[in-house]
């Protein structure tokens, strides 16, 4: 493909919480930029990743799952998800391999259709079911909407992801690349550091903790040659959660810090010193001043 017909555009990765959107983004990029956990609603803000080959450049936007807002944090995520779909050139609608229900049609499919964008339906996690079970599921989705493509895949295993990219190129507008070839995101390193810390909290704490936690980067600086110093505050909304995150004798917060530091060093390619603190701000998810401070407010 010549420079004259190179294609570039924005693809919104949409769907319910916990269907594998972030896993798919990481697979498409060939590296981890979106945090992943078994918990629904791991992604809060949009995560942007850039894919480039000799034919096209794509700015992928991984969205929070569509949800009914319960507080101001949920409202932020709701607006982010809808804005991403509305500004995209193409939507990847990710679903699990099961029959669509009424809630899916009303809360997920309806806003995607309303955006009037071309839509690929991606049936993820097909490695978890028998092939004979897949055909009636595809047929059921086909009856709901005329998708440009329906592609069964496994983001975890990588099955059919290359075919997805091949099918995508014709749906992007012609245009030059918007970013340098070696760029994988237009978001700052501080953002990804906070996300990696939050991921470890998700993976290492009890069920109720992740939904009330945020991470604020207080210092991100090179104090000595070849080594970065990072100081971060883990923000909780209940005093009772503080002891859980810290753990007996500080055991758990040390474990969170050690696990996060390894991923941060891998991402940055440099040695890091990570210092974590814990702070309680009651009902921070409901207050604009704290949402803005923690990056959840425009």
Backbone as CSV, one residue per row, in Angstrom:
resi,resn,N_x,N_y,N_z,CA_x,CA_y,CA_z,C_x,C_y,C_z
1,UNK,0.849,-1.199,0.000,0.000,0.000,0.000,0.883,1.246,0.000
2,UNK,0.599,2.166,-0.876,1.413,3.370,-0.980,0.981,4.386,0.057
3,UNK,1.805,5.423,0.205,1.472,6.479,1.155,0.166,7.160,0.776
4,UNK,-0.162,7.148,-0.534,-1.364,7.836,-0.984,-2.646,7.159,-0.510
5,UNK,-2.602,5.831,-0.289,-3.816,5.176,0.200,-3.618,4.509,1.556
6,UNK,-2.687,5.039,2.322,-2.521,4.631,3.721,-3.793,5.013,4.477
7,UNK,-4.150,4.225,5.459,-5.380,4.477,6.206,-5.082,4.687,7.692
8,UNK,-5.839,5.571,8.290,-5.683,5.811,9.729,-7.031,6.217,10.307
9,UNK,-7.273,5.820,11.543,-8.550,6.158,12.148,-8.631,5.727,13.598
10,UNK,-9.806,5.961,14.167,-10.061,5.673,15.583,-11.052,4.522,15.693
11,UNK,-10.711,3.549,16.522,-11.609,2.423,16.779,-11.945,2.385,18.263
12,UNK,-13.228,2.420,18.564,-13.702,2.327,19.942,-13.980,0.861,20.271
13,UNK,-13.384,0.383,21.363,-13.624,-0.989,21.826,-14.671,-0.918,22.931
14,UNK,-15.884,-1.360,22.619,-17.029,-1.177,23.515,-17.602,-2.525,23.931
15,UNK,-18.449,-2.484,24.954,-19.107,-3.702,25.408,-19.378,-3.669,26.894
16,UNK,-19.975,-4.728,27.384,-20.253,-4.859,28.810,-18.961,-4.955,29.611
17,UNK,-19.011,-4.711,30.920,-17.825,-4.946,31.744,-17.397,-6.411,31.697
18,UNK,-16.088,-6.626,31.752,-15.521,-7.968,31.951,-15.719,-8.926,30.778
19,UNK,-15.856,-8.390,29.566,-15.976,-9.271,28.395,-14.639,-9.465,27.683
20,UNK,-13.581,-8.790,28.174,-12.259,-8.982,27.588,-11.781,-7.854,26.701
21,UNK,-12.339,-6.658,26.878,-11.941,-5.531,26.026,-10.471,-5.162,26.229
22,UNK,-10.040,-5.084,27.473,-8.651,-4.703,27.751,-7.676,-5.790,27.317
23,UNK,-8.061,-7.048,27.504,-7.231,-8.156,27.029,-7.080,-8.082,25.515
24,UNK,-8.155,-7.737,24.820,-8.095,-7.597,23.368,-7.168,-6.461,22.964
25,UNK,-7.271,-5.318,23.639,-6.385,-4.194,23.319,-4.923,-4.598,23.475
26,UNK,-4.595,-5.240,24.581,-3.216,-5.675,24.798,-2.766,-6.647,23.710
27,UNK,-3.644,-7.549,23.305,-3.314,-8.511,22.251,-3.094,-7.810,20.918
28,UNK,-3.937,-6.859,20.582,-3.801,-6.127,19.318,-2.481,-5.371,19.250
29,UNK,-2.059,-4.818,20.380,-0.830,-4.020,20.415,0.419,-4.874,20.607
30,UNK,0.224,-6.118,21.035,1.371,-6.985,21.270,2.112,-6.666,22.544
31,UNK,1.513,-5.869,23.407,2.102,-5.567,24.704,1.020,-5.055,25.645
32,UNK,1.342,-5.080,26.933,0.349,-4.696,27.933,0.358,-3.194,28.166
33,UNK,-0.778,-2.551,27.889,-0.937,-1.155,28.304,-2.208,-0.972,29.128
34,UNK,-3.147,-1.911,29.014,-4.394,-1.831,29.778,-4.357,-2.863,30.891
35,UNK,-4.708,-2.456,32.104,-4.695,-3.399,33.212,-5.854,-4.371,33.067
36,UNK,-5.637,-5.579,33.589,-6.612,-6.652,33.432,-6.801,-7.347,34.770
37,UNK,-8.048,-7.637,35.115,-8.324,-8.448,36.303,-9.647,-9.164,36.078
38,UNK,-9.943,-10.189,36.897,-11.227,-10.885,36.754,-12.414,-10.045,37.216
39,UNK,-12.157,-8.895,37.826,-13.235,-8.072,38.380,-13.870,-7.204,37.292
40,UNK,-15.194,-7.115,37.266,-15.835,-6.181,36.343,-15.435,-4.741,36.646
41,UNK,-15.504,-3.902,35.620,-15.256,-2.463,35.760,-13.826,-2.146,36.185
42,UNK,-12.876,-2.976,35.708,-11.467,-2.685,35.979,-11.057,-1.386,35.292
43,UNK,-11.492,-1.219,34.033,-11.182,0.004,33.288,-12.118,1.123,33.730
44,UNK,-11.549,2.281,34.092,-12.365,3.417,34.543,-12.411,4.516,33.497
45,UNK,-11.259,5.009,33.110,-11.226,5.988,32.036,-10.899,5.274,30.742
46,UNK,-10.860,6.005,29.651,-10.482,5.377,28.389,-8.976,5.121,28.379
47,UNK,-8.594,3.990,27.805,-7.194,3.642,27.608,-6.938,3.698,26.110
48,UNK,-5.943,4.456,25.705,-5.685,4.638,24.278,-4.381,3.945,23.882
49,UNK,-4.476,3.119,22.847,-3.305,2.422,22.340,-3.191,2.599,20.840
50,UNK,-1.969,2.657,20.333,-1.728,2.943,18.917,-1.112,1.728,18.235
51,UNK,-1.758,1.274,17.176,-1.260,0.165,16.358,-0.845,0.715,14.997
52,UNK,0.337,0.323,14.532,0.823,0.790,13.232,1.430,-0.371,12.457
53,UNK,1.050,-0.508,11.188,1.756,-1.407,10.277,1.955,-0.680,8.954
54,UNK,2.306,-1.393,7.896,2.616,-0.716,6.636,1.375,-0.273,5.875
55,UNK,0.178,-0.653,6.352,-1.057,-0.298,5.660,-1.915,0.709,6.418
56,UNK,-1.774,0.701,7.739,-2.712,1.513,8.522,-2.141,1.861,9.888
57,UNK,-2.737,2.889,10.475,-2.477,3.224,11.870,-3.825,3.401,12.566
58,UNK,-3.959,2.747,13.717,-5.219,2.775,14.456,-4.985,3.308,15.861
59,UNK,-5.803,4.269,16.258,-5.865,4.668,17.659,-7.023,3.894,18.280
60,UNK,-6.683,2.849,19.043,-7.700,2.071,19.746,-8.067,2.771,21.051
61,UNK,-9.353,2.806,21.345,-9.829,3.402,22.593,-10.614,2.344,23.360
62,UNK,-10.013,1.872,24.450,-10.646,0.871,25.314,-11.506,1.598,26.340
63,UNK,-12.789,1.268,26.355,-13.755,2.000,27.179,-14.106,1.279,28.468
64,UNK,-14.551,2.039,29.466,-15.231,1.388,30.587,-16.470,0.683,30.042
65,UNK,-16.890,-0.375,30.678,-18.107,-1.039,30.231,-19.318,-0.136,30.398
66,UNK,-20.317,-0.320,29.547,-21.557,0.439,29.693,-22.223,0.053,31.012
67,UNK,-22.686,1.027,31.745,-23.282,0.771,33.055,-24.270,1.874,33.397
68,UNK,-25.118,1.589,34.373,-26.043,2.601,34.880,-25.354,3.358,36.010
69,UNK,-25.188,4.673,35.889,-24.442,5.438,36.900,-25.084,5.393,38.280
70,UNK,-24.226,5.146,39.301,-24.678,5.159,40.694,-24.095,6.337,41.464
71,UNK,-22.971,6.866,40.974,-22.335,8.007,41.622,-21.604,8.807,40.546
72,UNK,-20.868,9.834,40.947,-20.221,10.713,39.969,-19.083,10.025,39.224
73,UNK,-18.446,9.054,39.859,-17.426,8.280,39.151,-18.064,7.468,38.031
74,UNK,-19.191,6.830,38.315,-19.913,6.087,37.283,-20.373,7.010,36.156
75,UNK,-20.811,8.217,36.514,-21.229,9.185,35.494,-20.067,9.533,34.571
76,UNK,-18.876,9.694,35.143,-17.677,9.973,34.349,-17.419,8.834,33.367
77,UNK,-17.475,7.590,33.847,-17.216,6.439,32.984,-18.285,6.309,31.900
78,UNK,-19.535,6.581,32.267,-20.649,6.515,31.324,-20.430,7.498,30.172
79,UNK,-20.058,8.725,30.515,-19.827,9.748,29.491,-18.631,9.401,28.614
80,UNK,-17.570,8.852,29.236,-16.378,8.470,28.483,-16.706,7.392,27.453
81,UNK,-17.472,6.392,27.856,-17.819,5.294,26.956,-18.639,5.793,25.769
82,UNK,-19.623,6.637,26.032,-20.477,7.140,24.955,-19.714,8.095,24.035
83,UNK,-18.877,8.947,24.597,-18.104,9.877,23.770,-17.147,9.131,22.857
84,UNK,-16.557,8.060,23.360,-15.620,7.279,22.560,-16.308,6.651,21.354
85,UNK,-17.467,6.073,21.568,-18.208,5.453,20.468,-18.617,6.506,19.442
86,UNK,-19.064,7.648,19.908,-19.534,8.698,19.000,-18.422,9.322,18.168
87,UNK,-17.184,9.280,18.655,-16.076,9.912,17.928,-15.279,8.925,17.080
88,UNK,-15.678,7.661,17.066,-14.902,6.626,16.380,-15.241,6.541,14.893
89,UNK,-14.304,5.999,14.135,-14.559,5.658,12.733,-15.167,4.263,12.613
90,UNK,-14.882,3.422,13.587,-15.359,2.038,13.603,-15.474,1.604,15.058
91,UNK,-16.469,0.772,15.347,-16.660,0.263,16.706,-16.434,-1.246,16.718
92,UNK,-15.580,-1.695,17.623,-15.476,-3.115,17.945,-16.403,-3.359,19.137
93,UNK,-17.503,-4.044,18.924,-18.422,-4.375,20.015,-18.089,-5.786,20.500
94,UNK,-17.548,-5.877,21.699,-17.062,-7.152,22.231,-18.127,-7.783,23.124
95,UNK,-18.410,-9.057,22.865,-19.395,-9.792,23.663,-18.813,-11.150,24.053
96,UNK,-19.452,-11.778,25.024,-19.106,-13.149,25.389,-19.945,-14.118,24.561
97,UNK,-19.529,-15.383,24.451,-20.251,-16.344,23.612,-21.498,-16.901,24.297
98,UNK,-22.497,-16.033,24.410,-23.776,-16.464,24.960,-24.879,-15.648,24.305
99,UNK,-26.091,-16.110,24.440,-27.219,-15.459,23.788,-27.414,-14.034,24.318
100,UNK,-27.688,-13.077,23.425,-27.925,-11.700,23.878,-29.247,-11.604,24.628
101,UNK,-29.253,-10.867,25.727,-30.486,-10.680,26.479,-31.010,-9.261,26.291
102,UNK,-32.120,-8.973,26.934,-32.753,-7.663,26.788,-31.873,-6.549,27.332
103,UNK,-31.184,-6.814,28.436,-30.307,-5.799,29.026,-29.186,-5.423,28.065
104,UNK,-28.623,-6.404,27.367,-27.581,-6.116,26.374,-28.141,-5.225,25.271
105,UNK,-29.314,-5.546,24.786,-29.903,-4.775,23.691,-30.156,-3.327,24.098
106,UNK,-30.623,-3.122,25.322,-30.997,-1.780,25.762,-29.802,-0.945,26.213
107,UNK,-28.870,-1.552,26.957,-27.792,-0.785,27.578,-26.517,-0.731,26.745
108,UNK,-26.308,-1.706,25.884,-25.055,-1.771,25.128,-25.286,-1.567,23.636
109,UNK,-26.128,-2.391,23.055,-26.327,-2.311,21.607,-27.008,-1.014,21.191
110,UNK,-28.007,-0.573,21.938,-28.760,0.635,21.562,-27.873,1.872,21.424
111,UNK,-27.008,2.201,22.405,-26.149,3.383,22.220,-25.134,3.230,21.096
112,UNK,-24.717,2.003,20.820,-23.793,1.781,19.704,-24.504,2.032,18.375
113,UNK,-25.712,1.518,18.243,-26.492,1.749,17.022,-26.801,3.234,16.854
114,UNK,-27.133,3.891,17.961,-27.474,5.317,17.936,-26.319,6.171,17.408
115,UNK,-25.088,5.729,17.628,-23.914,6.484,17.165,-23.761,6.449,15.650
116,UNK,-24.452,5.517,14.994,-24.450,5.404,13.528,-23.032,5.244,12.958
117,UNK,-22.291,4.340,13.544,-20.951,4.005,13.076,-20.943,2.561,12.581
118,UNK,-20.040,2.217,11.658,-19.903,0.804,11.308,-19.461,0.004,12.527
119,UNK,-20.020,-1.195,12.677,-19.768,-1.988,13.886,-19.317,-3.401,13.519
120,UNK,-18.209,-3.826,14.105,-17.791,-5.227,14.081,-18.257,-5.862,15.390
121,UNK,-18.961,-6.972,15.303,-19.291,-7.730,16.507,-18.192,-8.765,16.726
122,UNK,-17.531,-8.686,17.858,-16.450,-9.608,18.185,-16.913,-10.526,19.313
123,UNK,-17.095,-11.788,18.988,-17.510,-12.764,19.996,-16.245,-13.328,20.624
124,UNK,-15.927,-12.834,21.799,-14.682,-13.194,22.478,-14.863,-14.475,23.309
125,UNK,-13.747,-15.029,23.740,-13.712,-16.209,24.623,-14.286,-17.452,23.959
126,UNK,-14.144,-17.562,22.619,-14.683,-18.741,21.936,-13.902,-20.005,22.279
127,UNK,-12.736,-19.826,22.902,-11.980,-21.001,23.352,-12.634,-21.675,24.558
128,UNK,-13.682,-21.059,25.099,-14.338,-21.616,26.294,-15.602,-22.410,25.961
129,UNK,-15.988,-22.478,24.678,-17.198,-23.218,24.302,-16.900,-24.141,23.122
130,UNK,-17.791,-25.104,22.904,-17.672,-25.993,21.748,-18.136,-25.262,20.492
131,UNK,-17.529,-25.587,19.350,-17.868,-24.910,18.093,-19.344,-25.050,17.751
132,UNK,-19.933,-26.190,18.079,-21.341,-26.415,17.745,-22.263,-25.443,18.481
133,UNK,-21.800,-24.909,19.610,-22.599,-23.952,20.383,-22.531,-22.543,19.807
134,UNK,-21.543,-22.289,18.956,-21.296,-20.930,18.479,-22.290,-20.487,17.407
135,UNK,-22.683,-21.391,16.524,-23.538,-21.016,15.390,-24.872,-20.406,15.816
136,UNK,-25.607,-20.992,16.759,-26.867,-20.340,17.177,-26.657,-18.983,17.840
137,UNK,-25.504,-18.795,18.486,-25.202,-17.492,19.093,-24.985,-16.448,18.006
138,UNK,-24.217,-16.809,16.983,-24.003,-15.898,15.852,-25.332,-15.556,15.192
139,UNK,-26.183,-16.558,15.008,-27.486,-16.346,14.378,-28.343,-15.388,15.199
140,UNK,-28.303,-15.521,16.516,-29.096,-14.643,17.390,-28.631,-13.195,17.285
141,UNK,-27.327,-12.961,17.252,-26.814,-11.597,17.111,-27.121,-11.033,15.723
142,UNK,-27.072,-11.878,14.711,-27.373,-11.442,13.344,-28.785,-10.893,13.225
143,UNK,-29.680,-11.404,14.024,-31.075,-10.966,13.966,-31.293,-9.615,14.651
144,UNK,-30.329,-9.186,15.450,-30.473,-7.931,16.188,-30.064,-6.713,15.377
145,UNK,-29.057,-6.891,14.512,-28.480,-5.728,13.828,-27.617,-6.220,12.668
146,UNK,-27.473,-5.377,11.655,-26.623,-5.723,10.518,-25.198,-5.262,10.805
147,UNK,-24.429,-6.138,11.420,-23.033,-5.831,11.714,-22.200,-5.941,10.438
148,UNK,-21.191,-5.083,10.322,-20.316,-5.144,9.153,-19.543,-6.464,9.112
149,UNK,-19.140,-6.931,10.279,-18.453,-8.215,10.401,-18.861,-8.839,11.735
150,UNK,-18.954,-10.159,11.753,-19.062,-10.900,13.009,-17.867,-11.837,13.066
151,UNK,-16.999,-11.618,14.050,-15.742,-12.359,14.113,-15.614,-13.038,15.476
152,UNK,-15.668,-14.370,15.504,-15.374,-15.090,16.749,-13.866,-15.067,16.993
153,UNK,-13.458,-14.864,18.228,-12.025,-14.817,18.516,-11.760,-15.142,19.979
154,UNK,-10.495,-15.297,20.282,-10.052,-15.418,21.672,-8.942,-14.408,21.890
155,UNK,-9.253,-13.339,22.606,-8.232,-12.326,22.890,-7.116,-12.915,23.745
156,UNK,-7.475,-13.823,24.640,-6.483,-14.426,25.534,-5.503,-15.307,24.769
157,UNK,-6.012,-16.112,23.848,-5.164,-17.031,23.091,-4.642,-16.423,21.789
158,UNK,-5.270,-15.342,21.331,-4.853,-14.714,20.083,-5.534,-15.264,18.847
159,UNK,-6.479,-16.183,19.014,-7.159,-16.791,17.868,-7.962,-15.753,17.092
160,UNK,-7.739,-15.687,15.775,-8.471,-14.822,14.834,-8.183,-13.330,14.996
161,UNK,-7.250,-12.948,15.841,-6.945,-11.522,16.005,-6.275,-10.965,14.752
162,UNK,-5.410,-11.737,14.122,-4.785,-11.300,12.866,-5.844,-11.111,11.784
163,UNK,-6.836,-12.011,11.739,-7.925,-11.879,10.764,-8.756,-10.630,11.035
164,UNK,-8.927,-10.304,12.299,-9.649,-9.081,12.663,-8.949,-7.852,12.093
165,UNK,-7.646,-7.776,12.241,-6.900,-6.629,11.718,-6.982,-6.559,10.193
166,UNK,-6.918,-7.697,9.537,-7.031,-7.716,8.072,-8.390,-7.193,7.623
167,UNK,-9.435,-7.566,8.351,-10.782,-7.120,7.990,-10.999,-5.642,8.279
168,UNK,-10.205,-5.088,9.178,-10.409,-3.713,9.648,-9.983,-2.666,8.634
169,UNK,-8.924,-2.925,7.895,-8.276,-1.882,7.094,-9.242,-1.194,6.130
170,UNK,-10.162,-1.935,5.529,-11.074,-1.350,4.540,-12.120,-0.426,5.157
171,UNK,-12.251,-0.439,6.471,-13.257,0.389,7.136,-12.670,1.663,7.737
172,UNK,-11.386,1.885,7.510,-10.745,3.102,8.002,-10.638,4.126,6.886
173,UNK,-10.737,5.409,7.197,-10.584,6.440,6.164,-9.136,6.546,5.695
174,UNK,-8.961,6.915,4.443,-7.611,7.157,3.943,-7.043,8.408,4.598
175,UNK,-5.776,8.336,4.949,-5.130,9.480,5.583,-3.776,9.088,6.116
176,UNK,-2.932,10.069,6.393,-1.579,9.790,6.883,-1.605,9.341,8.338
177,UNK,-0.504,8.740,8.815,-0.422,8.405,10.236,-0.506,9.657,11.095
178,UNK,-1.130,9.525,12.249,-1.289,10.658,13.163,-0.217,10.682,14.246
179,UNK,0.499,9.563,14.395,1.503,9.429,15.451,2.767,8.791,14.886
180,UNK,3.908,8.954,15.557,5.132,8.271,15.133,4.943,6.749,15.130
181,UNK,5.670,6.063,14.249,5.507,4.619,14.080,5.744,3.824,15.359
182,UNK,6.652,4.294,16.218,7.022,3.524,17.403,6.228,3.909,18.650
183,UNK,5.228,4.737,18.488,4.426,5.198,19.627,3.304,4.193,19.895
184,UNK,3.123,3.775,21.151,2.081,2.802,21.472,0.917,3.415,22.251
185,UNK,1.084,4.644,22.735,-0.022,5.352,23.384,0.289,6.839,23.405
186,UNK,-0.763,7.649,23.458,-0.559,9.094,23.588,-0.815,9.542,25.029
187,UNK,-0.901,8.582,25.958,-1.109,8.915,27.362,0.216,8.908,28.117
188,UNK,0.260,9.659,29.216,1.513,9.851,29.938,1.895,8.627,30.768
189,UNK,3.208,8.491,31.026,3.714,7.368,31.812,3.134,7.369,33.225
190,UNK,2.928,8.549,33.802,2.349,8.630,35.154,0.998,7.917,35.207
191,UNK,0.206,8.077,34.155,-1.100,7.427,34.100,-0.948,5.912,34.157
192,UNK,-0.034,5.371,33.357,0.130,3.920,33.318,0.714,3.380,34.620
193,UNK,1.567,4.160,35.264,2.099,3.753,36.566,0.958,3.629,37.584
194,UNK,0.075,4.614,37.620,-1.052,4.557,38.562,-1.962,3.373,38.253
195,UNK,-2.147,3.078,36.967,-2.985,1.947,36.575,-2.370,0.616,36.999
196,UNK,-1.058,0.483,36.872,-0.398,-0.764,37.266,-0.499,-0.991,38.775
197,UNK,-0.382,0.071,39.544,-0.554,-0.061,40.999,-1.993,-0.470,41.318
198,UNK,-2.938,0.163,40.646,-4.351,-0.157,40.885,-4.651,-1.610,40.504
199,UNK,-4.024,-2.087,39.436,-4.223,-3.479,39.029,-3.801,-4.444,40.138
200,UNK,-2.651,-4.180,40.757,-2.175,-5.085,41.807,-3.102,-5.056,43.023
201,UNK,-3.681,-3.890,43.302,-4.663,-3.816,44.390,-5.880,-4.673,44.040
202,UNK,-6.328,-4.589,42.781,-7.451,-5.410,42.323,-7.167,-6.890,42.542
203,UNK,-5.964,-7.307,42.199,-5.631,-8.731,42.211,-5.340,-9.282,43.605
204,UNK,-4.943,-8.409,44.530,-4.454,-8.892,45.822,-5.362,-8.579,47.011
205,UNK,-6.477,-7.873,46.775,-7.356,-7.527,47.897,-8.722,-8.179,47.755
206,UNK,-9.549,-7.988,48.779,-10.874,-8.599,48.801,-11.811,-7.939,47.791
207,UNK,-12.944,-8.595,47.576,-13.891,-8.206,46.538,-14.338,-6.748,46.637
208,UNK,-14.542,-6.237,47.862,-15.130,-4.900,47.994,-14.115,-3.774,47.816
209,UNK,-12.849,-4.056,47.924,-11.838,-3.004,47.910,-11.689,-2.307,46.555
210,UNK,-11.572,-3.044,45.439,-11.219,-2.386,44.173,-12.124,-1.250,43.753
211,UNK,-13.414,-1.342,44.072,-14.355,-0.346,43.587,-14.286,0.961,44.361
212,UNK,-13.553,0.953,45.470,-13.446,2.171,46.271,-12.024,2.711,46.286
213,UNK,-11.179,2.246,45.370,-9.767,2.632,45.406,-9.384,3.459,44.185
214,UNK,-8.501,4.416,44.419,-7.879,5.177,43.335,-6.408,5.337,43.694
215,UNK,-5.599,5.678,42.710,-4.165,5.860,42.948,-3.744,7.222,42.422
216,UNK,-3.082,7.985,43.263,-2.580,9.312,42.886,-1.048,9.273,42.890
217,UNK,-0.443,9.708,41.791,1.015,9.777,41.717,1.455,11.134,42.255
218,UNK,2.169,11.128,43.373,2.589,12.366,44.026,3.968,12.833,43.566
219,UNK,4.809,11.882,43.200,6.149,12.236,42.707,6.591,11.210,41.680
220,UNK,7.155,11.704,40.596,7.633,10.836,39.511,8.872,11.528,38.956
221,UNK,10.027,11.166,39.473,11.230,11.937,39.151,12.463,11.044,39.145
222,UNK,13.467,11.493,38.400,14.747,10.792,38.360,15.669,11.420,39.403
223,UNK,15.877,10.714,40.504,16.690,11.260,41.591,18.171,10.932,41.421
224,UNK,18.448,9.821,40.788,19.832,9.463,40.517,19.895,8.841,39.129
225,UNK,21.049,8.871,38.524,21.192,8.439,37.134,20.723,6.993,36.961
226,UNK,19.810,6.813,36.012,19.337,5.479,35.691,18.300,4.909,36.635
227,UNK,17.829,5.694,37.614,16.844,5.180,38.565,15.764,6.226,38.829
228,UNK,14.506,5.785,38.776,13.387,6.691,38.993,12.777,6.475,40.372
229,UNK,12.340,7.567,40.980,11.663,7.524,42.274,10.190,7.846,42.055
230,UNK,9.337,6.969,42.533,7.892,7.159,42.384,7.241,7.080,43.760
231,UNK,6.509,8.121,44.096,5.750,8.135,45.350,4.272,8.231,45.005
232,UNK,3.485,7.298,45.521,2.066,7.245,45.167,1.210,7.061,46.412
233,UNK,-0.008,7.595,46.337,-0.970,7.446,47.426,-2.141,6.596,46.959
234,UNK,-2.437,5.564,47.720,-3.620,4.737,47.482,-4.778,5.367,48.251
235,UNK,-5.792,5.810,47.524,-6.926,6.513,48.131,-8.104,5.555,48.283
236,UNK,-8.627,5.460,49.497,-9.780,4.614,49.809,-10.922,5.481,50.328
237,UNK,-12.142,4.941,50.306,-13.261,5.752,50.799,-13.818,5.256,52.135
238,UNK,-13.201,4.203,52.711,-13.658,3.706,54.011,-12.463,3.428,54.909
239,UNK,-12.567,3.860,56.154,-11.490,3.627,57.122,-11.251,2.132,57.333
240,UNK,-12.323,1.350,57.254,-12.204,-0.097,57.483,-11.372,-0.797,56.410
241,UNK,-11.244,-0.168,55.241,-10.466,-0.769,54.157,-8.968,-0.536,54.310
242,UNK,-8.610,0.446,55.116,-7.198,0.825,55.234,-6.349,-0.329,55.769
243,UNK,-6.847,-0.963,56.828,-6.106,-2.075,57.408,-5.989,-3.254,56.466
244,UNK,-7.011,-3.450,55.633,-6.984,-4.556,54.671,-5.889,-4.331,53.638
245,UNK,-5.813,-3.111,53.107,-4.821,-2.803,52.070,-3.401,-2.845,52.634
246,UNK,-3.237,-2.353,53.845,-1.901,-2.363,54.454,-1.501,-3.783,54.846
247,UNK,-2.429,-4.538,55.423,-2.143,-5.903,55.841,-1.405,-5.952,57.169
248,UNK,-1.360,-7.131,57.756,-0.704,-7.305,59.051,0.783,-6.991,58.942
249,UNK,1.228,-6.026,59.743,2.636,-5.648,59.707,3.075,-5.039,58.391
250,UNK,2.086,-4.537,57.606,2.418,-3.941,56.310,2.685,-4.957,55.221
251,UNK,2.306,-6.232,55.469,2.623,-7.307,54.523,2.008,-7.075,53.146
252,UNK,0.705,-6.727,53.116,0.029,-6.661,51.820,0.474,-5.459,51.000
253,UNK,0.630,-4.309,51.632,1.040,-3.139,50.853,2.460,-3.334,50.298
254,UNK,3.296,-4.057,51.025,4.625,-4.381,50.498,4.513,-5.302,49.286
255,UNK,3.584,-6.253,49.364,3.371,-7.177,48.248,2.821,-6.437,47.029
256,UNK,1.880,-5.515,47.261,1.342,-4.685,46.173,2.469,-3.885,45.531
257,UNK,3.290,-3.251,46.369,4.387,-2.431,45.859,5.405,-3.231,45.076
258,UNK,5.770,-4.404,45.569,6.765,-5.232,44.878,6.256,-5.698,43.520
259,UNK,4.994,-6.144,43.479,4.417,-6.617,42.218,4.279,-5.477,41.213
260,UNK,3.826,-4.310,41.690,3.671,-3.157,40.797,5.019,-2.676,40.283
261,UNK,6.016,-2.654,41.160,7.343,-2.157,40.759,7.935,-2.980,39.615
262,UNK,7.760,-4.289,39.651,8.289,-5.142,38.584,7.665,-4.789,37.236
263,UNK,6.340,-4.588,37.227,5.663,-4.219,35.974,6.043,-2.815,35.524
264,UNK,6.204,-1.904,36.474,6.589,-0.527,36.135,7.990,-0.505,35.533
265,UNK,8.906,-1.249,36.123,10.267,-1.314,35.585,10.273,-1.921,34.190
266,UNK,9.431,-2.928,33.982,9.329,-3.546,32.658,8.796,-2.551,31.638
267,UNK,7.807,-1.747,32.043,7.221,-0.758,31.139,8.197,0.371,30.826
268,UNK,8.861,0.895,31.855,9.746,2.049,31.676,11.132,1.655,31.167
269,UNK,11.512,0.412,31.410,12.840,-0.036,31.002,13.955,0.496,31.874
270,UNK,13.611,0.938,33.085,14.616,1.458,34.022,14.306,0.946,35.424
271,UNK,15.307,0.991,36.298,15.114,0.595,37.682,14.318,1.674,38.419
272,UNK,13.417,1.248,39.293,12.552,2.199,40.002,12.551,1.923,41.502
273,UNK,12.323,2.980,42.254,12.027,2.871,43.680,10.591,3.343,43.849
274,UNK,9.736,2.480,44.397,8.315,2.793,44.539,7.948,2.866,46.015
275,UNK,7.372,3.996,46.402,6.948,4.215,47.783,5.437,4.433,47.796
276,UNK,4.722,3.649,48.593,3.264,3.721,48.634,2.759,4.191,49.995
277,UNK,1.733,5.041,49.954,1.047,5.497,51.160,-0.446,5.212,50.993
278,UNK,-1.164,5.179,52.100,-2.605,4.939,52.064,-3.325,6.098,52.743
279,UNK,-4.379,6.594,52.086,-5.149,7.715,52.623,-6.640,7.426,52.456
280,UNK,-7.425,7.788,53.449,-8.875,7.609,53.380,-9.540,8.953,53.109
281,UNK,-10.324,9.022,52.040,-11.150,10.195,51.734,-12.580,9.689,51.581
282,UNK,-13.383,9.902,52.578,-14.731,9.345,52.589,-15.556,9.851,51.403
283,UNK,-16.190,8.905,50.708,-17.094,9.213,49.585,-16.413,10.014,48.477
284,UNK,-15.133,9.741,48.206,-14.435,10.509,47.166,-15.091,10.349,45.802
285,UNK,-15.760,9.229,45.567,-16.392,8.985,44.261,-17.586,9.902,44.003
286,UNK,-18.043,10.588,45.039,-19.224,11.445,44.910,-18.881,12.931,44.889
287,UNK,-17.590,13.268,44.982,-17.197,14.670,45.145,-16.310,15.127,43.987
288,UNK,-16.756,16.180,43.310,-16.054,16.672,42.126,-14.596,17.016,42.404
289,UNK,-14.336,17.628,43.544,-12.976,18.089,43.834,-11.991,16.920,43.861
290,UNK,-12.409,15.784,44.406,-11.518,14.625,44.481,-11.490,13.856,43.162
291,UNK,-12.607,13.805,42.471,-12.624,13.162,41.157,-11.666,13.865,40.206
292,UNK,-11.660,15.192,40.266,-10.755,15.970,39.413,-9.297,15.727,39.808
293,UNK,-9.035,15.721,41.095,-7.672,15.507,41.597,-7.139,14.131,41.204
294,UNK,-8.035,13.144,41.150,-7.628,11.771,40.860,-7.748,11.414,39.384
295,UNK,-8.091,12.405,38.557,-8.104,12.189,37.113,-9.394,11.647,36.554
296,UNK,-10.482,11.724,37.314,-11.764,11.206,36.857,-12.773,12.312,36.580
297,UNK,-12.267,13.456,36.184,-13.151,14.583,35.877,-12.517,15.368,34.747
298,UNK,-13.330,15.701,33.743,-12.818,16.477,32.606,-12.431,17.878,33.050
